[in-house]
Amino acid sequence: MGRYSGKNAVITGGGSGIGLATAKLLVDEGARVLITGRSQATLDAALEHLGAHAVAVRGDVAALPDLDALAERAKDELGTLDALFVNAGIATLTPFASTTEEAYDELFAINVKGAYFTVQKLAPLLNTGAGVVLTTSVANAIGLPETSVYAAGKAALRSMARSLSSELLPRAIRVNAVSPGPVDTGALAGTMTEEAAEQFTAQRVADNPMRRLGTPGEIARAAAFLAFDATYTAGAELVVDGGATQL
Ligand code: NAD
């Protein structure tokens, strides 16, 4: 019997990075997990890693018909849910002077609208006592350059952890946020050149009180704690950043 035996979870963006590490932690402890993502190849590779207790549904969180289809599949595959990890997101850097309307709309469509409607569409499946975890970022608390749109979107999510909690607590459903600092995942791939990503990462390491990046597993443990164990916590944000925003 694992710690999460008999529990069901949906993890958006669960095919890679923080989402995949969380799916692995939950599956290894006995949960059944449904992961989502946009790339079928990524989801197939993740399922190989996760084994028989995981299923995958391809879809775009910014497209409401895809979220309706996700809710149907989650109901068919899992019945009801004990945890919902709203983790899918993109981390496009947008220098203020050259931010395009397209980049702005894409960031908000995926990171904000996608998260909001993921919770709305899956909320009917959540059991009494379930935990919803939104993935914010330390960018919502500090003024990092080139993150004005990304950070504003994550600040919106941080706010939603409070307001959605107030609407879902009558069903004993808690909504909280996990706020990662710099974590070693694929999030930067495709948003900048390899050289720029190396420089960006080196700067984050140098600035961090622990002089290292976080690991996906460290965020996964915090997300699992909020989803299952933080039974007297609602509307909160757990920062997992090596102390970067505190020291
Ligand atoms: P990642 O790129 O490995 O994971 C993001 C996942 O989201 C991918 O699996 C991707 O397929 C999925 N995704 C993106 N757009 C989607 C869409 N429209 N529909 C469905 N799925 C979509 O990166 P990660 O670092 O694991 O990021 C996970 C979350 O953590 C993101 O919300 C990110 O903003 C946040 N975060 C990451 C860091 C970091 O340093 N890595 C720091 C703070 C916050």
Boltz pocket constraint, residues with backbone or C-beta under 6 A from the ligand:
constraints:
  - pocket:
      binder: B
      contacts: [[A, 12], [A, 13], [A, 14], [A, 15], [A, 16], [A, 17], [A, 18], [A, 19], [A, 36], [A, 37], [A, 38], [A, 39], [A, 42], [A, 59], [A, 60], [A, 61], [A, 62], [A, 86], [A, 87], [A, 88], [A, 89], [A, 90], [A, 91], [A, 110], [A, 114], [A, 135], [A, 136], [A, 137], [A, 138], [A, 179], [A, 180], [A, 181], [A, 182], [A, 183], [A, 184], [A, 185], [A, 186], [A, 187], [A, 188]]
      max_distance: 6.0
